[in-house]
Amino acid sequence: MGCGLMLKILMIEDNDDLRFLTAENLQRRGHEVVGLACAEELEDSALSGIDVFLFDLNLPGEDGISVTKRVRAVHPEVPIVMMTARSHFNDAIEGYESGADAYLRKPVSMDELAACIEGLCRKRKTLRPHLQLNGQQMSGLLGAVRLSAVESNLLTAFARSPNKSLEFWQISQILEVDTDQINKLNIAVRIDRLRKKITEAGCIGMPIESVRLLGYKTTFEINIM
């Protein structure tokens, strides 16, 4: 039984047979799997929208430790599962220190792997930050923060979007700037200012993520009062 959500999983595994088998089993459980043969195939644009990362440690070129550090720096809250044939205790320590949330030794049963991934999913869902939006006041675990009318409208639009994301043209309309000449730098400055206020209210990590070439998406729940 799955965790009740369809997860988008990005897997890097250089063994073609194992990559296919793993992806097939996870897909049978209702998950979407993006499979790559090496870390060099991982582009920044592919990082957005991923629920769980699954990395082999012994990869050709950039290894699992390096790619885990790279991904963790950008996505501090997304679970990372590392799989490896290495059995030395120090290898596991290095894996966890690099940012992995789980370190599984091969051969890993498909049931164990799925349970691990889905368990991390449930934990993340439980810990996912929730903020309350009441007019121009936003409140969270650390207290209340005052928003401008435009910032309140922007958060409301994010909350009501089906996938919690807005494209540049939508953000431009809310910010009341010229949509014919969208100034992405101006938008980035305004988004960064809003991020800081969200963090002040008690949200950890990156509350608003950039979606390359498209716009931005929120990573937390907003309850509109």
Secondary structure, 3 states (H helix, E strand, C coil): CCCCCCCEEEEECCCHHHHHHHHHHHHHCCCEEEEECCHHHCCHHHCCCCCEEEEECCCCCCCHHHHHHHHHHHCCCCCEEEEECCCCHHHHHHHHHHCCCEEEECCCCHHHHHHHHHHHHHHHHHHCCEEEEECCEEEECCEEEECCHHHHHHHHHHHHCCCCEEEHHHHHHHHCCCHHHCCHHHHHHHHHHHHHHHHHHCCCCCCEEEECCCEEEECCEEEEC
